[in-house]
Amino acid sequence: MAQVLQLSLLYAAAVAFMFQQCCDGKLMMEYIGATGIPITFDTVPIDSAIDFHFILGFAIDADSSGKQQNGIFSPYWQSTLTPQSVAAIKQKHSNVKVMVSLSGWSLGDQVLHWYNPINPKKWVSNAVSSLGSIITTYHLDGIDIDYENFPNPKSSNSSSSFAFCIGELITGLKNKGLVSVASIAPFYSTTAPYIELFDGYADVIDYVNHQFYTDKVTTAKGYLQAFKLRAAQFGKEKLLPAYEVDGRGIQGDAFFDALTLLQTNGFEINGVMIFSADASSKNNFYYERKSQAFLLNSTSSTN
């Protein structure tokens, strides 16, 4: 029995080591399936030397009318992204993980909001259970947090329970072995609740997918200043530069100028987040191809 236990511990240590090695490599994260375009995983170019994390958008704790369901989540991403297709892309590419993102901006015309559950522990229990079922069904590896609207703290009777609920949700999913990676996706007007979450649960949060395209910067120099600010808030080690295809903020090759400028100013660029594959399907995934090439050609910071 002791020998079996020792072998089990050695195996667990080996798995943990391999996961850490994976996370120390070059990373591409990309949202997919949130806009209604019938996209599939196998159309996206994936370099075998890149850890590629797809993020399904979105799982929402609401019914189809937008009514809150107290932590009982349902999948609302594009129907072409099936459990079978998740399993297939992971089998084809051993460097691929697939995550699920929570909430997003809206469900149809219904704008979604974080709400303070009457019983936060019950919300967490429901969320771990419902998301655990989705994660198991879809063969998922991780969770991303993208709540984008919050109660006005001046009009709320109590401070938001967002940090507690989400922090305990991530912790619960990781403790049960349901996910191995977690990220958060703040933007310029939601930094406060996400900073509270990060400060309390940084040990279970692997990446910060800050939505830099909402920071209203259009030049490499402006992007550098925005990145410095977010690095001060969340730490530079887990912070990923982000780009929105045909959207807001910095556009075109100016994004890669910004990445180069970040490097020359002491930031180590080991990952990129893109929103989204849906939009990139129109331009043969130019930004995915160039981002992966940039990551593979980039050198470590000397700072």
Secondary structure, DSSP 8 states (H G I E B T S, - for coil): -HHHHHHHHHHHHHHHHHHHHHHTS-EEEEEES-SS----GGGS---TTSEEEEEEEEEESB-TT--B-TT--EE-S-TTS-HHHHHHHHHH-TTEEEEEEEEESEETTEE------SSHHHHHHHHHHHHHHHHHHHT--EEEEEE-----TTT-SS---HHHHHHHHHHHHHHTTS-SEEEE---TTSHHHHHHHHHHHGGG--EE---GGGS---SHHHHHHHHHHHHHHH-SSSB--EEETTSSSS-TTHHHHHHHHHHHTT----EEEEE-HHHHTTTTTHHHHHHHHHHHH------
